[in-house]
């Protein structure tokens, strides 16, 4: 028995598809059996499985578990919940890996799979091995068993363990995503006053799309914070591994700005620590970490890549523009948005300032959002290479960590190829609008030299 996946499904950090089109229960079975085969050959015996609130998730979970069991591996089904709850199970239960079925922040008809294996991120070549094993039918056989457990309360207990924050008035927008029940239980355990939005888990996402990094999706939270004069608000993506936030004035606190707040608190306890952020993060963050005596480290975009770099460097804190925040300080080092919300409360208390004050202290930068535009899949990396070659010939100040990040007197601009889609990603940041215009002109010039126009931006 062999199985071939649709060519668009196996991605750098996860497996993803459109249910009923590129993704079916047969795919889920093959994924489960291939992953369990890798576990078995590594000497493992049991895998944790969780799923988000999408309509297709229970069906895919059943098929996945059947595949895991058919390879002779036991499945520990932790049920419906956010991705970090599955990571928690993989960190604390006696299992050798974990799979979360989730479409993350994608439209309702998408779904996918995120993995962890023996305490390490599972991505890139690992994910390609799933496809290779399935295509060859190179699977172990056996009769594993499936057991269901409820770990929601244990997970919430861990979120508030050692809590040292104050009593604030906070708005919480779960976006009808998988973190809803956890947010209800968590806020009941915290001091202060909590106002909750859309905690009913609903795979139709009837109120707004569950992606807090797009400002339009924060409209309901802004309204709540304004009407009730709350201290700040937090929001979560569809599977609860990315956080969004606004201050008491309704200003968005972007991922790299949140990281400045977390870094200030963590560096008080761990002076000189390494703080990691991806190449899309503001220069203001790296400068601020250095000014506080920390070691700023710019790294490649991608939650799996960041987690691996944290382990390598012993970093207690990392984050991405996209709202993935990772705490290894007093926690497990994975991206957990409910835990990041708890740590925001603690940081405000520790630093003795409101979240609004902390946001106001940050330098005012003029920047673009993440600009994504379609290019031919076979050209995307080549275009970046061509740009890098021209920049090198011109003697430009370029960081090559992940694509081209170019530092000029006006600020910086970035061009990189997405690992997950046929798009190029651009971003620029300057001190004023005129400088930003010059940076964008530089991006457009480089693209034109490679026969590309920036054109219409595309979504995630």
C-alpha positions in Angstrom: 0.0 0.0 0.0 1.4 3.4 -1.0 0.2 6.9 -0.9 1.1 10.1 -2.7 0.3 13.6 -1.3 -0.8 16.5 -3.4 2.4 18.4 -4.3 1.3 21.6 -2.5 0.8 19.9 0.9 4.3 19.2 2.3 5.6 22.5 3.5 8.6 23.8 5.4 7.1 23.9 8.9 3.9 21.8 8.6 1.6 19.9 6.2 -1.4 21.8 4.9 -4.2 21.5 2.4 -7.8 22.3 1.4 -10.2 19.7 2.8 -12.1 17.9 0.0 -9.6 19.2 -2.6 -6.0 18.6 -1.7 -6.5 17.0 1.7 -8.6 14.0 2.7 -8.9 11.4 5.5 -6.6 9.1 3.4 -3.9 11.8 3.6 -4.4 12.0 7.4 -4.1 8.2 7.7 -0.8 8.2 5.6 0.6 11.1 7.7 -0.2 9.2 10.9 1.3 6.0 9.7 4.5 7.6 8.3 5.1 9.7 11.4 4.5 6.7 13.7 6.9 4.7 11.5 9.6 7.3 12.2 8.7 7.1 15.9 8.9 3.3 16.0 12.2 3.3 14.2 13.6 5.8 16.8 12.5 3.4 19.5 9.4 5.3 20.5 6.1 3.8 21.6 3.4 6.6 21.9 2.3 9.8 20.2 0.1 12.6 21.5 -2.6 13.8 19.1 -4.7 17.0 19.4 -7.0 19.0 17.1 -8.4 22.5 16.6 -12.0 23.6 16.2 -12.3 23.3 12.4 -15.2 21.3 11.2 -13.0 18.8 9.5 -10.6 18.3 12.4 -12.4 15.4 14.3 -12.6 13.4 11.0 -8.9 14.0 10.3 -8.0 13.1 13.9 -9.8 9.7 13.6 -8.0 8.9 10.4 -4.6 10.1 11.7 -5.0 8.0 14.9 -5.9 4.9 12.8 -2.7 5.4 10.8 -0.6 5.8 14.0 -2.1 2.6 15.5 -1.6 0.7 12.2 2.2 1.3 12.6 2.1 -0.3 16.0 2.3 3.0 17.9 -0.1 4.0 20.7 -2.0 7.3 20.4 -2.8 9.6 23.4 -5.7 11.7 22.2 -5.8 15.0 24.1 -8.8 16.2 22.1 -9.9 19.7 21.1 -7.6 22.5 22.2 -5.0 25.0 21.0 -1.7 23.8 19.5 0.3 24.8 22.6 -1.8 22.4 24.7 -0.6 19.6 22.4 3.0 20.8 22.9 2.3 20.8 26.6 1.2 17.2 26.4 4.3 16.3 24.4 6.5 17.9 27.0 4.8 16.4 30.1 3.2 13.1 29.2 5.1 9.9 28.5 5.1 10.3 24.8 7.7 10.3 22.0 6.1 12.9 19.8 3.0 14.9 19.0 0.8 15.9 16.1 -1.7 18.8 16.2 -4.4 18.9 13.5 -4.9 22.6 12.7 -5.5 25.0 9.9 -4.0 27.7 12.1 -5.0 31.2 10.7 -6.0 30.0 7.3 -9.6 30.1 5.8 -12.2 27.6 7.2 -11.8 25.0 4.4 -8.1 24.6 5.1 -6.6 22.2 7.6 -3.2 20.7 8.4 -0.7 19.1 10.8 2.0 20.4 13.1 4.5 18.1 14.6 7.0 17.7 17.5 9.3 14.7 17.8 11.1 13.6 20.9 11.2 17.2 22.2 12.5 18.8 19.1 10.9 20.7 16.2 10.0 18.6 13.2 10.3 20.4 9.9 12.0 20.7 6.6 13.6 17.4 5.7 11.6 15.7 8.4 8.4 16.5 6.7 9.7 15.4 3.3 10.4 12.0 4.9 6.7 11.7 5.6 6.1 11.9 1.9 8.9 9.6 1.0 7.8 6.8 3.4 4.2 7.1 2.2 5.1 7.1 -1.5 7.1 3.9 -1.0 4.6 2.3 1.4 7.7 1.9 3.7 5.6 1.6 6.8 5.8 -0.3 10.1 2.8 -2.6 10.9 1.3 -3.4 14.2 -1.8 -2.8 16.4 -1.4 0.2 18.6 -4.1 1.4 20.9 -5.8 4.8 21.4 -6.5 6.4 24.7 -8.3 9.7 25.3 -7.4 12.0 28.2 -8.6 15.5 29.3 -5.6 17.7 30.0 -7.3 21.1 29.7 -7.3 21.8 33.4 -3.7 20.6 33.9 -2.6 22.8 31.1 -4.4 25.9 32.6 -2.8 25.0 35.9 0.6 25.2 34.3 -0.2 28.5 32.6 -0.7 30.2 36.0 2.0 28.3 37.9 4.1 30.8 39.9 2.0 33.7 38.5 3.4 37.0 39.7 1.3 39.6 37.9 -1.1 42.2 39.1 -4.8 42.9 38.7 -5.6 44.5 35.4 -8.7 45.1 33.4 -8.2 43.1 30.2 -10.1 42.3 27.0 -9.6 38.8 25.5 -10.6 37.9 21.9 -10.4 34.2 21.2 -11.8 34.6 17.7 -13.9 31.4 17.9 -10.6 29.6 17.7 -9.3 26.5 19.5 -8.1 28.5 22.6 -11.6 29.6 23.6 -12.2 27.1 26.4 -8.7 27.6 27.7 -9.2 31.4 27.8 -12.4 31.0 29.8 -10.7 28.8 32.4 -7.5 30.8 32.4 -9.2 34.2 33.0 -11.3 32.6 35.9 -8.0 31.9 37.6 -6.4 35.3 37.1 -6.8 38.4 39.3 -8.4 41.5 37.8 -11.3 42.1 35.6 -11.7 40.1 32.3 -14.0 40.7 29.4 -14.2 37.9 26.9 -15.1 37.9 23.2 -15.9 34.9 20.9 -14.7 32.0 23.2 -17.2 29.6 21.6 -15.1 27.3 19.4 -16.7 27.5 16.0 -15.0 26.4 12.8 -17.1 28.7 10.7 -15.4 31.7 12.4 -18.6 33.7 12.3 -17.2 37.0 13.8 -13.9 37.6 12.2 -11.0 35.7 10.7 -8.7 34.3 13.5 -5.5 36.1 12.5 -4.6 38.8 15.1 -1.6 40.1 13.0 -4.1 41.7 10.5 -5.3 44.9 12.1 -8.8 44.6 10.7 -9.3 41.5 12.7 -8.8 43.5 16.0 -11.8 45.8 15.4 -14.0 44.0 17.9 -11.3 44.0 20.5 -10.5 47.7 20.0 -14.2 48.5 20.4 -14.4 46.5 23.7 -11.3 48.1 25.1 -12.6 51.6 24.2 -16.2 51.1 25.5 -15.1 49.6 28.8 -11.9 51.7 29.2 -9.8 48.6 29.7 -6.0 48.5 30.3 -5.2 46.5 27.2 -6.5 43.7 25.1 -5.1 40.4 23.7 -6.2 38.3 20.8 -5.4 34.8 19.5 -5.1 33.0 16.1 -7.1 29.9 15.2 -4.9 27.4 17.0 -3.7 29.6 19.9 0.0 29.7 19.1 0.1 33.4 18.0 -0.8 36.4 20.0 -2.0 39.9 19.0 -2.3 42.8 21.4 -3.6 46.4 21.7 -2.9 48.9 24.4 -5.5 51.0 26.3 -5.6 53.5 23.5 -6.4 50.9 20.9 -2.9 51.0 19.3 -1.7 47.6 18.0 1.3 46.2 19.8 3.0 44.2 17.1 5.0 41.1 17.7 8.4 42.8 17.8 7.0 45.5 20.1 5.6 42.8 22.5 9.1 41.3 22.4 10.6 44.6 23.6 8.3 44.4 26.7 9.0 40.8 27.4 12.8 41.4 27.0 12.8 44.2 29.5 11.2 41.9 32.1 13.3 38.8 31.3 16.6 40.7 31.2 16.0 42.0 34.7 16.2 38.4 35.9 18.6 37.1 33.3 21.1 39.9 32.5 23.1 39.4 29.3 20.7 36.8 27.9 20.3 36.2 24.2 17.0 37.4 22.8 16.1 36.1 19.3 13.8 37.7 16.7 13.2 37.0 13.0 14.5 39.1 10.2 11.2 41.0 9.8 11.5 42.5 13.3 12.2 46.2 13.8 15.7 47.5 14.2 14.3 49.3 17.3 13.9 45.9 19.0 17.5 44.8 18.4 18.8 48.1 19.5 16.7 48.1 22.7 17.8 44.6 23.7 21.4 45.6 23.2 20.8 48.8 25.3 19.4 46.7 28.1 22.5 44.6 28.1 21.0 41.6 26.3 22.4 39.9 23.2 20.1 40.5 20.3 20.2 37.7 17.7 18.5 38.1 14.3 17.4 34.7 12.9 15.4 33.2 10.1 11.6 33.5 10.0 9.7 30.3 10.9 8.6 29.0 14.3 10.4 25.7 13.9 13.7 27.4 12.9 13.4 29.8 15.9 12.7 27.0 18.3 15.8 25.1 17.0 18.0 28.3 17.4 16.7 28.8 21.0 17.9 25.3 21.9 21.2 25.8 20.2 21.9 29.2 21.9 20.2 28.6 25.3 18.1 31.7 24.7 15.3 32.2 27.2 13.1 34.3 24.9 12.4 34.7 21.2 9.7 36.0 18.9 8.5 36.7 15.4 6.6 39.6 13.8 3.8 37.1 13.2 3.1 36.9 16.9 4.8 33.6 17.7 6.4 34.2 21.2 8.6 31.6 22.7 9.5 31.5 26.4 12.1 29.0 27.7 12.4 31.1 30.8 10.2 29.3 33.4 8.5 27.5 30.5 9.2 24.9 27.7 10.5 27.0 24.8 7.5 26.6 22.5 5.1 29.2 21.1 2.1 29.5 23.4 -0.2 32.5 23.1 -2.2 32.1 26.3 1.1 31.8 28.2 2.4 34.9 26.4 -0.8 36.8 27.6 0.0 35.7 31.2 3.6 36.9 30.8 2.4 40.3 29.4 0.4 40.8 32.7 3.5 39.8 34.6 5.8 42.1 32.6 3.6 45.2 33.2 3.6 44.4 37.0 7.3 43.8 37.1 8.2 46.9 35.1 5.9 49.0 37.1 4.2 50.6 34.1 0.9 50.1 32.2 1.0 48.4 28.9 0.0 51.7 27.3 3.0 53.4 28.9 5.3 50.7 27.7 3.9 51.0 24.2 4.2 54.8 24.3 7.9 54.7 25.3 8.9 52.9 22.1 10.4 55.0 19.3 8.0 56.0 16.5 9.1 54.2 13.4 7.5 54.4 10.0 7.2 51.0 8.4 5.3 48.8 6.0 3.4 45.8 7.1 4.7 42.5 5.7 4.2 42.8 1.9 3.6 39.5 0.1 3.4 39.2 -3.6 3.1 36.3 -6.0 6.0 35.1 -8.1 6.7 31.9 -9.9 7.6 29.1 -7.4 10.7 28.1 -9.4 11.9 31.8 -9.6 11.4 32.9 -6.0 14.8 31.8 -4.5 16.6 32.7 -7.7 15.3 36.3 -7.6 16.6 36.7 -4.0 20.0 35.3 -5.1 20.1 37.8 -8.0 19.3 40.7 -5.7 22.0 39.5 -3.2 24.6 39.4 -6.0 23.8 42.9 -7.2 23.9 44.3 -3.7 27.3 42.6 -3.0 28.7 44.1 -6.2 27.4 47.6 -5.1 29.0 47.2 -1.7 25.7 47.4 0.2 25.4 46.7 3.9 23.5 43.4 3.8 22.5 40.8 6.4 22.0 37.4 4.6 20.4 35.5 7.5 17.2 35.0 5.6 17.1 36.6 2.2 18.4 40.2 2.0 18.1 42.7 4.8 19.7 45.9 3.7 20.8 48.6 6.1 21.0 52.2 4.7 21.1 55.7 6.1 17.3 55.8 5.6 16.6 52.6 7.6 16.3 49.1 6.3 14.5 47.0 3.8 14.0 43.2 3.5 13.3 40.8 0.6 13.0 37.1 1.2 11.4 34.1 -0.3 8.5 32.5 1.6 9.3 28.9 2.6 5.6 28.0 2.4 4.1 29.8 -0.6 5.0 31.0 -4.1 5.5 34.5 -2.8 8.3 37.0 -2.1 8.0 38.9 1.2 9.2 42.5 1.5 9.3 44.9 4.4 10.9 48.3 5.1 11.3 50.6 8.1 12.5 54.2 8.3 12.4 57.3 10.5 10.0 59.2 8.2 7.8 58.8 5.2 10.2 60.3 2.7 12.9 57.8 3.8 10.4 54.9 3.6 9.5 55.9 0.0 13.2 55.8 -0.9 13.5 52.3 0.6 10.5 51.0 -1.2 11.9 52.5 -4.5 15.1 50.5 -3.8 13.1 47.3 -3.5 11.1 48.1 -6.7 14.3 48.8 -8.5 15.9 45.4 -7.5 12.7 43.6 -8.4 12.5 45.3 -11.8 16.1 44.3 -12.5 15.0 40.7 -12.0 11.9 41.2 -14.2 9.4 41.4 -11.4 6.9 44.1 -10.4 5.7 44.3 -6.8 2.1 44.3 -8.0 -0.8 43.3 -5.9 -0.1 42.1 -2.4 -1.5 38.6 -1.5 -2.7 37.2 1.8 -1.1 34.4 3.9 
